[in-house]
Amino acid sequence: MNSIESQSNSGASKSRQGRRSKSSRRQIDGIVLLDKPFGLSSNAALQEVKWLFAANKAGHTGSLDPLATGVLPLCLGEATKVSQYLLDSNKGYRARIQLGVRTDSGDRDGNVLAQHDASKVTDRDVERALQNFRGVIQQVPPMHSALKVGGVPLYKMARKGVEIEREAREIEIFDIALAGRDGDEIEIEVFCSKGTYIRTIADDLGVKLGCGAHVAALRRIQAGVFRELDCVTVETLKSVREAEGFAGLDKFLVPMDQAVEDFPEVRLPSDTADCVKHGQAVLVKHLPAEGLVRLYDEEQFIGIGSINDDGKVAPRRLVVNH
């Protein structure tokens, strides 16, 4: 089976991250495709990268649990304006699932609720059970999640032993397959819509197999158009920063329009683009019938637009080019 976990990088120093004055921060725009290490929270990873790049503004595109590794796009500067579209994008995961043990959190960090012999569960049993998850399904979010109810994250309630009723939400599993096995541990790959909880899939799979199951390791392999091969580690960023400074680091910045390259492209003449920049909807040739589009002033990306009912393109989320 392929290794899912990477080494923990808990060396993000919170103290030093607050030392850089605002005047020394840089106005840089772009996306850093981070391979988030095991054991580091998404916010800690964000702060580490923000510090390394001396960025004046940064945001992530949906959190990964400390248990999880893999693709975590981090938006710097004006790229934070496209972060919502990455948050809403489809995702891909590789998960190692331990059969025979059910936990209250659905992963290995939780308390064990039940244990059963899983030695008689065959690959065919797993493959048949996985068929139940394909397509549009209803999924109940786990208590151990960042989803907020009344402004309070569910995981904070769970830590206090409180469990509340959660409404099932509609998600879509585009593909789910058994990718490997080692004894009572199986590995699956899942490609799904936003808001899908892999730990819930693992727990539900364990119920269907009659033996219980939980996530032992989780790796995100895709977020929107970005894949794990595109990513860079914190260690590499640190090494480049030390050897080459900001000039070397900035080579890792991905243009922000790549995050929305699935949207149709609309290139505007400069005078028409100026109207859009002032909030006006404009009529141009060869527009899509509906939906979101990427807007360009000649060759320069200026943001996201949407097609109105009257066939005009209107600004939705514009960026400032420096």
C-alpha positions as a LaTeX table, in Angstrom:
\begin{tabular}{lrrr}
\hline
Residue & $x$ (\AA) & $y$ (\AA) & $z$ (\AA) \\
\hline
Met1 & 0.00 & 0.00 & 0.00 \\
Asn2 & 1.14 & 3.54 & $-0.70$ \\
Ser3 & 2.22 & 5.60 & 2.25 \\
Ile4 & $-0.35$ & 8.21 & 3.20 \\
Glu5 & 1.25 & 9.85 & 6.19 \\
Ser6 & 4.18 & 12.22 & 5.95 \\
Gln7 & 6.41 & 13.26 & 8.80 \\
Ser8 & 5.04 & 15.71 & 11.32 \\
Asn9 & 6.23 & 19.26 & 10.91 \\
Ser10 & 5.28 & 20.82 & 14.19 \\
Gly11 & 8.15 & 23.28 & 14.02 \\
Ala12 & 5.93 & 26.17 & 13.04 \\
Ser13 & 6.96 & 28.75 & 15.57 \\
Lys14 & 3.98 & 30.77 & 16.72 \\
Ser15 & 6.18 & 33.26 & 18.52 \\
Arg16 & 8.25 & 34.28 & 15.53 \\
Gln17 & 5.17 & 34.55 & 13.31 \\
Gly18 & 3.99 & 37.54 & 15.28 \\
Arg19 & 7.31 & 39.36 & 15.25 \\
Arg20 & 7.33 & 40.68 & 11.72 \\
Ser21 & 5.99 & 44.22 & 11.62 \\
Lys22 & 3.30 & 45.16 & 9.15 \\
Ser23 & 5.70 & 47.53 & 7.40 \\
Ser24 & 8.01 & 44.62 & 6.54 \\
Arg25 & 5.28 & 42.47 & 5.02 \\
Arg26 & 5.03 & 42.15 & 1.25 \\
Gln27 & 2.13 & 42.70 & $-1.09$ \\
Ile28 & 2.34 & 39.48 & $-3.06$ \\
Asp29 & $-0.45$ & 37.72 & $-4.90$ \\
Gly30 & $-0.66$ & 34.04 & $-5.74$ \\
Ile31 & $-1.37$ & 30.55 & $-4.48$ \\
Val32 & 1.04 & 28.28 & $-2.65$ \\
Leu33 & 0.17 & 24.63 & $-3.17$ \\
Leu34 & 1.28 & 23.17 & 0.13 \\
Asp35 & 1.67 & 19.49 & 0.89 \\
Lys36 & 0.38 & 19.79 & 4.44 \\
Pro37 & 2.34 & 17.60 & 6.83 \\
Phe38 & 0.88 & 15.21 & 9.38 \\
Gly39 & 0.20 & 16.68 & 12.80 \\
Leu40 & $-0.03$ & 20.32 & 11.74 \\
Ser41 & $-3.34$ & 22.16 & 11.68 \\
Ser42 & $-4.34$ & 23.99 & 8.52 \\
Asn43 & $-4.15$ & 27.32 & 10.32 \\
Ala44 & $-0.67$ & 26.58 & 11.68 \\
Ala45 & 0.43 & 25.65 & 8.16 \\
Leu46 & $-1.07$ & 28.88 & 6.84 \\
Gln47 & 0.73 & 31.00 & 9.43 \\
Glu48 & 4.04 & 29.27 & 8.71 \\
Val49 & 3.76 & 29.92 & 4.97 \\
Lys50 & 2.55 & 33.48 & 5.51 \\
Trp51 & 5.63 & 34.10 & 7.69 \\
Leu52 & 8.02 & 32.50 & 5.19 \\
Phe53 & 6.70 & 34.66 & 2.34 \\
Ala54 & 6.32 & 37.76 & 4.56 \\
Ala55 & 2.85 & 38.09 & 3.03 \\
Asn56 & 0.59 & 40.85 & 4.25 \\
Lys57 & $-2.53$ & 38.75 & 3.79 \\
Ala58 & $-3.21$ & 35.02 & 3.54 \\
Gly59 & $-6.02$ & 32.51 & 3.79 \\
His60 & $-6.56$ & 28.80 & 3.31 \\
Thr61 & $-9.23$ & 27.13 & 1.23 \\
Gly62 & $-10.90$ & 24.79 & 3.67 \\
Ser63 & $-9.18$ & 23.06 & 6.54 \\
Leu64 & $-7.59$ & 19.65 & 6.72 \\
Asp65 & $-7.50$ & 17.86 & 10.06 \\
Pro66 & $-4.07$ & 17.59 & 11.73 \\
Leu67 & $-4.37$ & 13.84 & 11.01 \\
Ala68 & $-4.59$ & 14.52 & 7.27 \\
Thr69 & $-1.80$ & 15.34 & 4.83 \\
Gly70 & $-1.74$ & 16.53 & 1.25 \\
Val71 & $-3.10$ & 19.24 & $-1.00$ \\
Leu72 & $-3.78$ & 22.49 & 0.86 \\
Pro73 & $-3.92$ & 25.53 & $-1.44$ \\
Leu74 & $-2.97$ & 28.69 & 0.47 \\
Cys75 & $-3.97$ & 32.02 & $-1.02$ \\
Leu76 & $-1.73$ & 35.06 & $-0.57$ \\
Gly77 & $-2.73$ & 38.67 & $-1.14$ \\
Glu78 & $-5.41$ & 39.21 & $-3.78$ \\
Ala79 & $-5.60$ & 35.45 & $-4.34$ \\
Thr80 & $-7.71$ & 35.28 & $-1.16$ \\
Lys81 & $-10.54$ & 36.57 & $-3.37$ \\
Val82 & $-10.66$ & 33.26 & $-5.25$ \\
Ser83 & $-10.37$ & 31.10 & $-2.12$ \\
Gln84 & $-14.13$ & 30.58 & $-1.92$ \\
Tyr85 & $-14.13$ & 28.93 & $-5.34$ \\
Leu86 & $-11.46$ & 26.48 & $-4.19$ \\
Leu87 & $-13.44$ & 25.85 & $-1.02$ \\
Asp88 & $-16.43$ & 24.96 & $-3.19$ \\
Ser89 & $-14.43$ & 22.74 & $-5.54$ \\
Asn90 & $-14.45$ & 18.95 & $-5.75$ \\
Lys91 & $-11.86$ & 17.01 & $-3.80$ \\
Gly92 & $-9.96$ & 13.73 & $-3.99$ \\
Tyr93 & $-8.67$ & 11.63 & $-1.06$ \\
Arg94 & $-6.67$ & 8.52 & $-0.36$ \\
Ala95 & $-7.64$ & 6.99 & 2.96 \\
Arg96 & $-6.26$ & 4.10 & 4.97 \\
Ile97 & $-9.07$ & 2.51 & 6.91 \\
Gln98 & $-8.70$ & 0.15 & 9.86 \\
Leu99 & $-11.37$ & $-2.53$ & 9.85 \\
Gly100 & $-12.59$ & $-4.11$ & 13.07 \\
Val101 & $-12.42$ & $-1.02$ & 15.31 \\
Arg102 & $-15.07$ & 1.70 & 15.59 \\
Thr103 & $-14.24$ & 5.01 & 17.29 \\
Asp104 & $-16.41$ & 7.91 & 18.40 \\
Ser105 & $-14.62$ & 10.33 & 16.06 \\
Gly106 & $-14.39$ & 8.04 & 13.05 \\
Asp107 & $-10.58$ & 8.26 & 13.08 \\
Arg108 & $-7.68$ & 6.86 & 15.05 \\
Asp109 & $-7.63$ & 9.76 & 17.53 \\
Gly110 & $-11.05$ & 8.88 & 18.92 \\
Asn111 & $-12.12$ & 6.64 & 21.76 \\
Val112 & $-12.79$ & 3.02 & 20.85 \\
Leu113 & $-16.50$ & 2.20 & 20.89 \\
Ala114 & $-16.41$ & $-1.41$ & 19.69 \\
Gln115 & $-14.05$ & $-4.04$ & 18.32 \\
His116 & $-14.89$ & $-6.99$ & 16.09 \\
Asp117 & $-13.04$ & $-9.64$ & 14.16 \\
Ala118 & $-12.64$ & $-8.40$ & 10.56 \\
Ser119 & $-10.52$ & $-11.30$ & 9.29 \\
Lys120 & $-13.39$ & $-12.79$ & 7.31 \\
Val121 & $-14.16$ & $-9.56$ & 5.43 \\
Thr122 & $-13.08$ & $-10.14$ & 1.82 \\
Asp123 & $-12.07$ & $-7.62$ & $-0.83$ \\
Arg124 & $-15.28$ & $-8.51$ & $-2.63$ \\
Asp125 & $-17.26$ & $-7.64$ & 0.52 \\
Val126 & $-15.55$ & $-4.24$ & 0.61 \\
Glu127 & $-16.12$ & $-3.57$ & $-3.08$ \\
Arg128 & $-19.80$ & $-4.44$ & $-2.79$ \\
Ala129 & $-20.18$ & $-2.18$ & 0.25 \\
Leu130 & $-18.44$ & 0.72 & $-1.50$ \\
Gln131 & $-21.06$ & 0.63 & $-4.26$ \\
Asn132 & $-23.55$ & 2.02 & $-1.75$ \\
Phe133 & $-21.61$ & 5.26 & $-1.55$ \\
Arg134 & $-21.44$ & 6.14 & $-5.24$ \\
Gly135 & $-23.58$ & 8.95 & $-6.63$ \\
Val136 & $-25.67$ & 11.51 & $-4.75$ \\
Ile137 & $-26.12$ & 10.41 & $-1.15$ \\
Gln138 & $-27.16$ & 11.82 & 2.21 \\
Gln139 & $-24.42$ & 12.13 & 4.83 \\
Val140 & $-24.70$ & 13.16 & 8.48 \\
Pro141 & $-21.72$ & 15.37 & 9.48 \\
Pro142 & $-19.67$ & 13.91 & 12.35 \\
Met143 & $-19.63$ & 15.51 & 15.79 \\
His144 & $-15.86$ & 15.72 & 15.50 \\
Ser145 & $-15.93$ & 18.32 & 12.72 \\
Ala146 & $-15.45$ & 22.07 & 12.31 \\
Leu147 & $-19.06$ & 22.52 & 11.23 \\
Lys148 & $-20.66$ & 25.17 & 13.43 \\
Val149 & $-24.05$ & 25.01 & 15.12 \\
Gly150 & $-25.11$ & 28.21 & 16.82 \\
Gly151 & $-21.65$ & 29.60 & 16.14 \\
Val152 & $-19.90$ & 26.76 & 18.03 \\
Pro153 & $-17.82$ & 24.13 & 16.18 \\
Leu154 & $-19.19$ & 20.64 & 16.68 \\
Tyr155 & $-15.80$ & 19.29 & 17.75 \\
Lys156 & $-15.81$ & 21.61 & 20.78 \\
Met157 & $-19.13$ & 20.15 & 21.87 \\
Ala158 & $-17.85$ & 16.62 & 21.23 \\
Arg159 & $-14.83$ & 17.23 & 23.45 \\
Lys160 & $-17.22$ & 18.07 & 26.29 \\
Gly161 & $-19.15$ & 14.87 & 25.71 \\
Val162 & $-22.09$ & 16.69 & 24.15 \\
Glu163 & $-23.78$ & 15.22 & 21.09 \\
Ile164 & $-26.52$ & 17.03 & 19.20 \\
Glu165 & $-28.73$ & 15.94 & 16.35 \\
Arg166 & $-27.33$ & 16.87 & 12.93 \\
Glu167 & $-29.26$ & 17.07 & 9.71 \\
Ala168 & $-28.08$ & 14.93 & 6.82 \\
Arg169 & $-26.62$ & 16.86 & 3.90 \\
Glu170 & $-26.54$ & 15.97 & 0.23 \\
Ile171 & $-23.11$ & 15.17 & $-1.18$ \\
Glu172 & $-21.92$ & 13.43 & $-4.31$ \\
Ile173 & $-19.34$ & 10.67 & $-4.58$ \\
Phe174 & $-18.07$ & 10.66 & $-8.15$ \\
Asp175 & $-15.88$ & 7.62 & $-7.63$ \\
Ile176 & $-14.83$ & 5.42 & $-4.72$ \\
Ala177 & $-12.67$ & 2.34 & $-5.06$ \\
Leu178 & $-10.57$ & $-0.14$ & $-3.13$ \\
Ala179 & $-6.94$ & 0.69 & $-3.90$ \\
Gly180 & $-5.07$ & $-1.76$ & $-1.66$ \\
Arg181 & $-5.12$ & $-3.95$ & 1.41 \\
Asp182 & $-2.78$ & $-5.10$ & 4.16 \\
Gly183 & $-4.53$ & $-7.43$ & 6.57 \\
Asp184 & $-7.32$ & $-5.57$ & 8.33 \\
Glu185 & $-6.25$ & $-2.25$ & 6.80 \\
Ile186 & $-7.68$ & $-1.24$ & 3.46 \\
Glu187 & $-6.87$ & 1.75 & 1.30 \\
Ile188 & $-9.56$ & 3.53 & $-0.69$ \\
Glu189 & $-9.54$ & 6.45 & $-3.11$ \\
Val190 & $-12.50$ & 8.84 & $-3.08$ \\
Phe191 & $-13.38$ & 11.66 & $-5.47$ \\
Cys192 & $-16.23$ & 13.72 & $-4.12$ \\
Ser193 & $-18.04$ & 17.01 & $-3.84$ \\
Lys194 & $-17.23$ & 19.62 & $-1.22$ \\
Gly195 & $-18.43$ & 18.96 & 2.31 \\
Thr196 & $-17.79$ & 15.22 & 2.19 \\
Tyr197 & $-16.47$ & 13.70 & 5.41 \\
Ile198 & $-14.21$ & 10.72 & 4.77 \\
Arg199 & $-14.34$ & 9.67 & 8.43 \\
Thr200 & $-18.12$ & 9.32 & 8.08 \\
Ile201 & $-17.65$ & 7.17 & 4.98 \\
Ala202 & $-15.23$ & 4.98 & 6.95 \\
Asp203 & $-17.63$ & 4.68 & 9.88 \\
Asp204 & $-20.61$ & 3.93 & 7.62 \\
Leu205 & $-18.52$ & 1.40 & 5.68 \\
Gly206 & $-17.69$ & $-0.37$ & 8.93 \\
Val207 & $-21.39$ & $-0.56$ & 9.78 \\
Lys208 & $-22.22$ & $-2.04$ & 6.37 \\
Leu209 & $-19.44$ & $-4.62$ & 6.74 \\
Gly210 & $-20.61$ & $-5.46$ & 10.26 \\
Cys211 & $-17.17$ & $-5.04$ & 11.83 \\
Gly212 & $-16.72$ & $-1.33$ & 12.47 \\
Ala213 & $-14.01$ & 0.83 & 10.91 \\
His214 & $-12.18$ & 4.12 & 11.26 \\
Val215 & $-9.74$ & 6.31 & 9.33 \\
Ala216 & $-6.15$ & 5.44 & 10.25 \\
Ala217 & $-4.55$ & 7.90 & 7.81 \\
Leu218 & $-5.88$ & 10.38 & 5.29 \\
Arg219 & $-4.29$ & 12.22 & 2.39 \\
Arg220 & $-5.95$ & 14.76 & 0.13 \\
Ile221 & $-4.73$ & 14.12 & $-3.39$ \\
Gln222 & $-6.76$ & 16.73 & $-5.24$ \\
Ala223 & $-8.44$ & 20.09 & $-4.57$ \\
Gly224 & $-10.17$ & 21.52 & $-7.61$ \\
Val225 & $-7.68$ & 21.57 & $-10.48$ \\
Phe226 & $-4.70$ & 21.10 & $-8.15$ \\
Arg227 & $-3.13$ & 17.70 & $-7.46$ \\
Glu228 & $-0.58$ & 16.33 & $-5.00$ \\
Leu229 & 2.21 & 16.31 & $-7.60$ \\
Asp230 & 1.85 & 20.10 & $-7.85$ \\
Cys231 & 2.56 & 20.60 & $-4.15$ \\
Val232 & 5.61 & 21.72 & $-2.18$ \\
Thr233 & 6.51 & 20.87 & 1.42 \\
Val234 & 7.18 & 23.29 & 4.24 \\
Glu235 & 10.71 & 21.91 & 4.46 \\
Thr236 & 11.39 & 22.76 & 0.82 \\
Leu237 & 10.06 & 26.28 & 1.28 \\
Lys238 & 12.29 & 26.79 & 4.28 \\
Ser239 & 15.36 & 25.52 & 2.42 \\
Val240 & 14.67 & 27.73 & $-0.59$ \\
Arg241 & 14.02 & 30.75 & 1.62 \\
Glu242 & 17.37 & 30.24 & 3.32 \\
Ala243 & 19.30 & 29.63 & 0.09 \\
Glu244 & 17.60 & 31.99 & $-2.35$ \\
Gly245 & 15.47 & 34.39 & $-0.33$ \\
Phe246 & 12.16 & 35.74 & $-1.59$ \\
Ala247 & 13.25 & 35.49 & $-5.22$ \\
Gly248 & 13.41 & 31.72 & $-4.87$ \\
Leu249 & 10.24 & 31.43 & $-2.84$ \\
Asp250 & 8.17 & 33.48 & $-5.26$ \\
Lys251 & 8.81 & 30.89 & $-7.98$ \\
Phe252 & 6.38 & 28.65 & $-6.08$ \\
Leu253 & 3.52 & 31.15 & $-6.43$ \\
Val254 & 0.81 & 29.86 & $-8.75$ \\
Pro255 & $-1.19$ & 32.53 & $-10.62$ \\
Met256 & $-4.56$ & 32.95 & $-8.95$ \\
Asp257 & $-6.57$ & 32.44 & $-12.13$ \\
Gln258 & $-5.40$ & 28.82 & $-12.27$ \\
Ala259 & $-7.70$ & 28.13 & $-9.34$ \\
Val260 & $-10.70$ & 28.90 & $-11.54$ \\
Glu261 & $-9.42$ & 27.69 & $-14.89$ \\
Asp262 & $-12.56$ & 25.56 & $-15.25$ \\
Phe263 & $-14.57$ & 28.77 & $-15.67$ \\
Pro264 & $-14.94$ & 30.03 & $-19.24$ \\
Glu265 & $-12.51$ & 32.80 & $-20.17$ \\
Val266 & $-13.72$ & 36.27 & $-21.22$ \\
Arg267 & $-11.09$ & 38.70 & $-22.53$ \\
Leu268 & $-12.17$ & 42.33 & $-22.57$ \\
Pro269 & $-10.75$ & 45.35 & $-24.41$ \\
Ser270 & $-9.19$ & 47.77 & $-21.92$ \\
Asp271 & $-11.96$ & 50.37 & $-22.22$ \\
Thr272 & $-14.63$ & 47.71 & $-21.61$ \\
Ala273 & $-12.59$ & 46.26 & $-18.75$ \\
Asp274 & $-12.49$ & 49.72 & $-17.14$ \\
Cys275 & $-16.30$ & 49.74 & $-17.11$ \\
Val276 & $-16.33$ & 46.36 & $-15.38$ \\
Lys277 & $-13.77$ & 47.59 & $-12.84$ \\
His278 & $-16.21$ & 50.40 & $-11.99$ \\
Gly279 & $-18.97$ & 47.89 & $-11.31$ \\
Gln280 & $-20.79$ & 48.05 & $-14.62$ \\
Ala281 & $-22.22$ & 45.08 & $-16.52$ \\
Val282 & $-21.15$ & 45.02 & $-20.16$ \\
Leu283 & $-22.24$ & 43.27 & $-23.32$ \\
Val284 & $-19.50$ & 41.60 & $-25.32$ \\
Lys285 & $-19.45$ & 38.99 & $-28.06$ \\
His286 & $-19.18$ & 35.24 & $-27.55$ \\
Leu287 & $-20.28$ & 35.15 & $-23.90$ \\
Pro288 & $-21.47$ & 31.89 & $-22.34$ \\
Ala289 & $-25.22$ & 31.66 & $-21.77$ \\
Glu290 & $-24.89$ & 31.61 & $-17.98$ \\
Gly291 & $-22.63$ & 30.98 & $-15.01$ \\
Leu292 & $-19.32$ & 32.29 & $-13.74$ \\
Val293 & $-16.45$ & 33.39 & $-15.97$ \\
Arg294 & $-12.82$ & 34.46 & $-15.69$ \\
Leu295 & $-12.37$ & 38.11 & $-16.65$ \\
Tyr296 & $-9.25$ & 39.53 & $-18.29$ \\
Asp297 & $-8.23$ & 43.06 & $-19.22$ \\
Glu298 & $-6.49$ & 42.05 & $-22.43$ \\
Glu299 & $-4.00$ & 39.52 & $-20.96$ \\
Gln300 & $-4.29$ & 40.48 & $-17.27$ \\
Phe301 & $-6.63$ & 38.58 & $-14.96$ \\
Ile302 & $-8.99$ & 41.00 & $-13.19$ \\
Gly303 & $-11.37$ & 38.64 & $-11.40$ \\
Ile304 & $-14.59$ & 36.67 & $-11.58$ \\
Gly305 & $-17.71$ & 37.73 & $-13.44$ \\
Ser306 & $-21.17$ & 36.27 & $-13.89$ \\
Ile307 & $-23.61$ & 36.30 & $-16.78$ \\
Asn308 & $-26.80$ & 38.24 & $-16.07$ \\
Asp309 & $-30.26$ & 37.32 & $-17.34$ \\
Asp310 & $-29.94$ & 40.06 & $-19.99$ \\
Gly311 & $-26.83$ & 38.42 & $-21.42$ \\
Lys312 & $-24.37$ & 40.94 & $-20.01$ \\
Val313 & $-21.32$ & 40.04 & $-17.94$ \\
Ala314 & $-21.16$ & 41.68 & $-14.53$ \\
Pro315 & $-18.29$ & 41.80 & $-12.01$ \\
Arg316 & $-18.66$ & 39.31 & $-9.17$ \\
Arg317 & $-15.24$ & 39.34 & $-7.44$ \\
Leu318 & $-12.55$ & 41.63 & $-8.79$ \\
Val319 & $-8.89$ & 41.60 & $-7.87$ \\
Val320 & $-6.46$ & 44.49 & $-7.65$ \\
Asn321 & $-3.34$ & 44.10 & $-9.73$ \\
His322 & $-0.16$ & 45.56 & $-8.27$ \\
\hline
\end{tabular}
